[in-house]
Amino acid sequence: MAKITTLIEAGVDFPTAVKAALGMSIRDFAEAASIPETTVSGLINGSTPWRNEPTRAALAEKLGVDRAWLDEQVDRQRALVVRVA
């Protein structure tokens, strides 16, 4: 089981779980994946309305999770942020 799924099942919120499971900073991940740091951060935190397909694919690969599972988590985080705003 991937570290992030264990963290999510333990009740850790998605942004925190991603940061812990990456094994590197968001900045380092973004640089390694050639994706702007703000794009990665916005996707993880649910603050962007854009799907950012390449970022989702890179995150799923790095985190070792199925893309559909990651999409569900990202979309859930986005919905939480939209409800609060």
N, C-alpha and C positions, 0 to 999 in steps of 0.2 A: 504494500500500500504506500502511495506517495505521501511524503511528509505533510503536504498541504491538506490532503483529505483528512488525515488524522487531526490536524489542527482545527479544521472546520468542524469536524464531528465533536471535538472537545469544546466547541462554543466560541472559538476565536473568530473575530470578525474578519471578513475577506481581505481587506487591505493589509491588516497586520499579519495574517496568515501567509499571504504572498511574500511580503517582505522577509518573514522568517524562513520561508521555504526556499527562496531563491538561492540562499547561500552567498549572496553578494548584495551590494547596494543596488538600488534602482538605477542610479547613474551608471554603475559598472555594467549592469545588464543591458541598459539602453545602448551604451557604447559598443558592447560586444555584438549586439543584434543590429547595429546601425539604424537605430530608431531614436527619434528625439526623446529625451528624458520626459518632457512635458506630455508627450503622447502616452507613454507608458504609465506615468503617474495619473493622468486623467482617466485612463481606462480602468486602472486598479481601484481608484477612489470613486468611480462612478460619476465624475464631473464632466465628462464629454458626451455629447449626443451621437458621436460618430462611432461606427462599429470597429474601425481600425483592424481589419482582417489580418494584415501581416503581423501586427502586434499580438493579437490573440493567438495566432499560430505559433509565434515565437515563444510566448509565455507557456502555452500548453506543452510544447516540446521541452522547454527548460524545466518545467515543474513535473514532467513525467505523468501528465494526466491526459485523458481523452479530451479532445477539442469540444465535444458536446457538453461535457461536464463543466469545462472552463467557461463556455458561453453561458451556461445556466447561472454560474456564480457571478460573472460580470454583469449579466442582465439583471440579476437580483439586486446587486449593489447599486446599479444605476437607478432602479425603481425606488430603492430606499432614499437615495439622494433627491430624486424628483419629488417624492412625497413630502420630504422635509422642507423643500424650497417653496 
